[in-house]
Amino acid sequence: MKVLDELRDLVEDAIKGSTVFEKSKVLTPDYIPKNLPHREKQIKELSINFREILSNPGSTSVRVVISGKTGTGKTVTTKKFGELFSAIAKEKGLKVVYTHINCHRQRTLYLMLVEIANQLNLQIPNRGLSSQETFKLIYDYLEKRNIQLIITLDEFDYFVSTSPVEDIYFLVRIYDELNALVKRIHYIFILRELTSLASLDKSIKDHVIKNVIEFPPYTSDELYDILMDRIVNEKAFREGAVLEETVRFISDIYGIDKGGSGNARLALETLELSGKIADTEGSLLVTIDHAKKANSKINPELSIILDTIRDLDLHQLLVVKAIMNLHKKEGDDFFPMGKVEEEYNIVAKDLGEIPRKHTQVFEYIRKLKLMGLITARQSGKGMRGRTTLISLSVPISEELDNLINNEIRDRLLQQKNY
């Protein structure tokens, strides 16, 4: 009974405890923010492609392809566009309905059509209709209500790889099947790689690949703007709870220009998990250390990165040891290259090793960055001149400290035995 009471107290304390969050839902993948930093160009391109629906409705069927890797804002941008475009159409007295279908969830043509009908609030009879009959019901519904329909097929590459050719043909060449003068159905095809359409027949491909909008991976600065928008404008966290250096650290991990994936979804997930870790530890601030812990849980490659420590040579290990020493001494996370080199010299001499020259140390740091063990960035305001700031990309823990010390000891023993 006492154990049960203790557990109850634990749960109640956690519920009543302080939190760094204000509106954590704005960090989730399904949330559509008010602003889309660094996707204004793509919104404009979509608007230009679809504007004829407003200026000359029914004259043409618009088709746009959106291509980009995971986490580049394809889904959120198209949903935001659909929301804005249909609202503007309404102001002009036109009916434009935006529907968003995930081809991985609705895995067949029939299921996709049923989902489109659901989003239109159109009841489909329970009796077994064919896909063609279901599409005809949808089209008649649009005709009767004078609606222009934008269908976004997300993960369209999955549909292409798993569906019969005739289903793809029917979907993209619908106006070859319907004897309709007024064009009411328009498409946005979202896929990761244009090469996924290579297997399609030319007659189908020509109907799909008309207007292509590219979504490049995000840079570190772009990810920083996205994260700050969610923190400041969308109020994900309590004011001042997230340190600016934490946001910069996460941005640098994932920025394409820093060797990351350019994946905003992972950056947001890391930020959210950093906040949860801060709450668990009872911290009122979200620090770089919390971000490192979050990254180690989210990043599937991190265990591989830690394994690479065993492949480092002695002096690469000494550079890592120097960064860890500086962290312990000063409590900071980023250190100027010169300071790291000074500490490396001290560590090397303490172990009876001759420190390597500056150019060799620079090469060690470059390789460690390529391996994902360290993060490097240029200094900003507040420092004289431009210098490279260096931090470990993994959380500094007793486990890591022991691993590094053991590996250094092994290398020194190997040298002795030769």
N, C-alpha and C positions, 0 to 999 in steps of 0.2 A: 504493500500500500504506500509505503514511504517513497519507493522508487517511482510509482505512478504520480505521486504529488510533485516529485522533483521534475519529472518530465513535463508535467502540466505547467509548472513554474517556468521551465525553460521555454516552452512554446509561448506563454503569455509575455515573457520578457522580450522575446524576439519580435512579437507583434507590436508591443508598445515602444520598442527601441527606436532610437533616432535613425534617420535615413538621409542619404545624400541626394536621393531622387525627389523630384517634384512631379513630373509626368513621364514615367519610364516608357509608356506606350509609344511615344514619338520616336523611339529607337528601334522599334520592331520592323521587320521587312514589309509588312502589309500597310504600314502607315504612309499616307500621302501628305507630304509637307506642303506648306504654303509656297515655299520657294524651292527651286531646283538649281542650286549653284552649279555653273559650268555645263548646263544642258540647255541653255537659252538658244543656242544655235540649232540644236536638234528640234526644239519646240517650234522655232521659226520655219524650219524646213518642212515639218509636218503641216503647219498652217498653210504654207504656200501650196503644197501638194493637194490639200483638201479644200482650198478656198472656193473652187468652182462649184462645190456642193451648195454654197451659199449664194454665189453670184448667178449660177445657171443650173439649179437643181434638176437632176434627172437626165442631164445631157451626156454624162459619162460615168463609168464605174472606175473609181480611183483604187489603185493598188500601190502600196508602199512596202518595201522590205527594210527591216531594221536589223542590223548585224552588229554583234559585239559580245565580248566574253562575259562570263558570270560576274555580277556585281558592278556593271558599268552603267546602271540606271535605265535599262531598256524598258522594264515593266513599269516602274514608277513614272517615267516620263510619258509613256503612252497613256497611262491612266489619267495623269494630270492633264495631258492634251485633250483627252476625251471629255473630261469634266469641264474644261474651259470652253472647248469648241461647241459642245451641246448647249452650254449656257448662253454663249454669244448668238447661236442660231435661234434660241428661244426669244431673245431680245429683238431679233429681226422678224419674228413671227413664223419661223420655220421649225419643223420637228426633226431634230437629229438625235438619234439614240446611239449611245456608245456601249458596246458589249465587249467583255474581255474573257476569252476562253483559254484555259490552260490545257494544251493538247496532251500533256502527260497525265492529267487527272481525267479528262474526258477523252478516252483512248481510241474511240471509234468515231466515224463520221456521224453515226446515228446519235451517240451520246453528246457529241458537240452540238448537234442541231437541237436536241432536247434542252441543253443548257442555254442556248441562244433564246429559245422559246421561253424558258423560265425567266431570263433577264428581261424579256419583253412583257412579262406577265401574261403570256399566252398559254392557255390550257391545251395540252396535247391529249387526244383520246387514248384510253388505255389499250384499245385494240392495236394489234401489231401493224403499225404503218412502216412502209419502207422509208429510206432516207429521202428519196425523191418526193414522196408524198408529204413528208414532214416539212421539207424545204418549201414545197408549194403552199402549205398552210401558212408558213412564216411570210412568204412573199405576198400572199393574199391579204394577210393582216397588215403589212406595210402599205399596200395599195389602198386598202379601205380607209386607213388613218393618215394617208399622205406622209409617211415617215421615211426619212433617209437613215439607213442603218450602217454604222461602222462596226465591222467585226475584226477584233484583234485576235489573232491566233498565236498565242505565246507558246514557245518551244515547238514551233512548227517543224523544225528539223526532226523531232521525235515522230510526228505524224507522218512525215515523208518516209522515214526509215521503217515504219511498221505497218503502213496502210496499203491496201491494194491500189494499183495505178489508177483504176477506174474511179475510185473514191476521190483521189487527188484531182483527177481530171474534172470530175463533176463539180467539185468545190470551186476550183479556180476558173473554170470556163462555164460558169452557171448560165451566162447569157447566151451561150450556144444551145442550152437546153430550154430556156424560157423564151417564149415569143413575146417579149416585153419591150415596148418603145421607151418607157421611162426607166432609167437605171436607178435603183434604190439601194443596192448592196455594194459596199466598199470594204476593202481589206487592208489590214496592217499585218504583215507576216514577221514575227520575231524569231530570229535564230542566232545561234552562236557563230557559225561559220557559213559563208556563202558556198563553200565547197560541198556542204551537205546537200545542195541542190544539183550537184553534178550528175547524179544518176537519173535525173528526170528527163523525160522526153522533151525535145526542143520545143514542141508546140505548147507544152505545159510551162516550161521554163520561161519562155518569152512572155507568157501571161503573168508570171510571178515577178520576175526581175525587171521591173520597169523603172522604179525610182528607189535607189538604195541610200539609206541614211546610216552612216557609220557611227558607232559609239565606242570611242577609244578608251582604254583603261585610264583611270584617274592618276594624276601625279600627286606627289606628297602635298604640295600647296593646295591643290584642288580638294583633296581629302580633308585637309585642315579646315578649309572653308565650309565643307559639308558638315563636319562634326561640330564646328562652332555655331553653325546655323541651328542645329538641333539643340545645342546647349543653351544658347542665348535667346534666339527668336522663338524656338518651340518649347523652351523651358523644361528640358528633360531633367535637369538637376537644379537643386537649390543654388541660389546665387553664390558664386565664389567657391562652390564645392569641388569643382574640377580645376586642377592646376593647369595653366597654359602649357607648361612643359610636358604634361601628360598627353594632352591633345596632339602636340607636335611629335611626341614619341610614337604614338599610334599611327599618325599620318606617315611618318618615316618608315615604319615597318611595312606598310602596304603600298606606298607610292611606287608607281611603275618606274619612275626615274631614280628610285633608291634601291632598285632590285626586287621590289615587291610585285604583287599581282595586279595592283590597281583596282582592287575589289572593295567598293564602298560598303557592301553588305557585311563583309568580314570586319571592316574598320568599325562600323556601328555596333556590331555584335561584341567586339572586343571592348569598346567603350562601355556598353551596358554591363558586361560581365565584370569589368573593372569596378564599376559602382557597386555591384552586388558583393564583390570581395571586400570592398571598403566597409560596407554595412556589416558583413560577417565579422570583420575585425574590430568593429566599433569605432572606425575612423570617420571623422567629419570631413576629411579631404580625400579626393581620388588622386593617388600619386602614381609616379612612374612604376614603382614597385608593384602596385596593384595591376597596372597595365601589363607588366611582364608576366605576372602570374596568370592573368586572363589569356594572354597570348600563348602561354605554354599549354593551356587547356584547349584552346580553339585551333591552334596551328598544328595540323597533323604531321607537319614536317619537323616539328621542334625536337621530337625524340630522335629523329635521324640526325638533326644538327648536333644534339648532345653526344650521339655516337661518334660523330666526326672528331670530337675532342681526342679520342684515342688514336686518331691518325695524324695529329699535329706533331711537328718536330719540337725539339726542346725550346728553342727561342720563340716560336709562336706561342707555346704554352706560357712562357715568361711574360709575354705581352699581355695575355689574358689575366695572368696573376697580378700584373701591375695595375690593370684597370680595377680589379677586385680590391686591391690594397687601397687605392685612392678612394673608392666608394666607402670602405670601412673608416678611413681616416677623416674624410671630409663630409660624408653623408650625401654628396651630390650624385647625380647619375651620368651627366655628360662632363667630359674633361677635354681641355685643349690638347691637340696632338703633342705639343712640346712638353706638357706636364706628364703625359703618358710615357713619352720617351725618357724623361728624367727618372720616373719611377722604375721603368724597365731597366735602366742602367744600374740603379740601386739593387734591384732584385737579382740581376745577373751577377754583380760583383759579390753580393752576400753568399751566393752559391759557388763562388770561385770560377765563374764563367766570364770570358771576355765579351763585353757588350758589342753588338753589331753596329755598323755605321748607320747614319741617318737614312740613307737610301734603302738599305736592307730592312730597317724597321718599318719604313713607309710601305715596302712591298709586303711585309708580314701583315700589316693592317689592311692593305688592299685585299689580300687573299682571305683573311678572316671575315671581311665584309662580304665577299663573294660566297663564302660558305654559310652566311647567315648568322654567324656567331656574334658579330658586332654591328652596331648601327652607327653611321657617320653622317654628319650634316655640317653645313657652313654656319658659322656664328652669325648672330644678328646684331641688333643695336646693343650698345652697352659694353662692347669689347673693342679695343683698339685694333684696327685693321681687320682683315678676313682670316679666320683660322678654322681648321677642321675640328669639330667637337666629336668626341667618341664615347660610346656607351656600349655595354654588353646588351644583347637583345634577349638574353635569358635571365630569369630571376636569380639574384645572388643569394644562395642558400648554403647551409652547412654541407648539404649533399654535394653541391657543385664545388665548394671549397675543397672538400675531401677528394673529389674526383681529380681536380687539377693538381693538388699536392701529390697524390699517388702517381699520376702520370709523369709529373716532373721527376719524382724519385726514381721511377722506372727508367726514364731516359738517362739520368745521371749514372745509374747502375750499369746500363747497357754500354755507356761510354767507357766506364771503368774496366769492363770485361774485355774490351777490344784492345 
